[in-house]
Amino acid sequence: MRADFLPPSVVDIQDKEAIALLQQLQRQVVHVPFEQGTTALAKLSVGIATAYVHHSPDRSASQPNTAPILLLHGFDSSLLEFRRLLPLLTTQHEIWAVDLFGSGFTEYVPTLPVNPQTIRQHLLSVVETWIGQPVMLVGASLGGAVAIDFALHYPNWVRSLVLIDSVGFSGSFPVGQFLPHPVIELGANWLHFRKQAALTAALAFPIIDLTLIDALRCSLLHQEMPGWKAAIASFTQSGGYANLSDRIVQVNHPTLILWGEADDVLGTADATKFEQSISDSQLIWIREAGHVPHFDRPQSVAAHVLTFARCLRH
């Protein structure tokens, strides 16, 4: 049984790991207080139907003094990108995967801008209301920037960080705030067109690996959600996390940096920058992996995350 808020094309997905995760996907309203006007005392509470997957380990297998692991996806993506990684983490840890505000299968609210502030506030409400204790934030690509930003603003809610090919030094949208809306809308249309064109081409050639076809279908599914294009445009106009790079040196949480050796999106130079900027950090390269090592090499990523978590318990 799949959630009724998912787009109709969900029935086309054949990937077993994706189907398993989609069958566990839920959506629940979390009430988020947003500042209204010029005074911090004036707050507007907005209910946002938030998509998530939650796993609790068996009591016999759970480890004492372990922080829940919270997975944060990348730009124009959803928690589906963790379909290979998430099952490998559930044996001993409580696991949450949440679709960020303005992303994935979480409800888009037209009256709210999608920017680092609203994303952060929504995430805080999720952690406070649903989890209720400090977490290990695992952020992939843009999710890494979200994790860093959250840790800097709410350090008491974070036990540690895992950054996977993270945005922070590059990969944001600083020029977005200066672009006219028609140009931004054109860019959003291109995001959809390039994936749809790739899927159409793959379906036209029966020799194409079915894994690629399902990967494209998974990457397109959230784009069919109401408000997807408006959310992308709103975030782009905000400039994203363009102002984050100068603050990364302030991170003082234990941090694991995982980076695909063949990252063709952000390259590899930023990995060393993160290691040099974050005092309590270690960098591990993931062999035979590109920008999404948690998809390319999920067992390797899971092993490093679980080892990191064990080290923090002692």
C-alpha positions, 0 to 999 in steps of 0.5 A: 500500500502506497501513500495516497499523496504520491503522484500516479506515476509511482506505479511505474517504479519497479525498483524493489528498494524504492518500492520498500521505502515508498511503502513506509513513507508517511506524511504528518502535519508538523506545526512550525512557528514563523516570525511575522512582521518586525518583532520576534514576539509575533509568530505565525504557526503554520501546519506543514504536512511533512513526508518522512520514514521512521525506523526504530530498532528492536530493543535487544539490538539498540545501543545505549547512548546513541543519537537518532540518525536524521537523513537530509537529502540534496537539491531537487530530490527527496528521501528516496535518494536514501533507498539503498542506504537507509535499510543498512543503518536500521539494525542498531539505530533509530533512523529518520529520513525527512523531506525538507520544506519545499522539497520531496513529498512534503507539502508546499505552502504558497504563502511561505518563501522557501529559503534557509530560514524557513527550511531551518525552522521547519527542521527544528520543529521536526526535531523538537516535536517528533524526535525530542533529542539531539541527532546525528545529522547526515546531509547529502549535497545540499542537505549537508549545507542544511545540516551545517546551518542547522548545527550553527543555529541550534547546536544543542539539538545536534550530536554530530554531523556527517557531510556527504559531498556537501554543498557549503563552499560551492554548489549554492545559488548566489546569483539567484536573488538577482535573476528575474522570475522568468529566467528562474522559471526557465531553469526549473523547466530545464530541471524537469526536461533534462530528466524527462528527456533522459527517461524517454531516451532510455525507454526507447532503447530496450538494452538500457539497464533497467536500474537507470530507468528506475533511477530516473523515475525516482528522481522525477517522482517528486517533481509531479508534486503540487508546487514543485516548480514554485518551490524551486523558484522560491529557493533559487531567488533566496540565493540558497546557502551562498553565505554559509562558507565563511561560517563553516569554520565555526562548526564544533560538532564531531564531523565525518566527511564522506566524499566520492572520489569521482564527484563530477558535480562539486569536484573533490577540492571542497572535501579538503576544505571541509576537513581543514575548516572543521576542527573536529573532523575526519575525511574519508574518500569513497572509492568508485563513487560519484556525487551520491556515494550513498547510492553508488556505494551504500554499504561503504557509506553505511559502514563508515557512518556506523563506525563513526556513531560507535566511536561517539558512544565512547 
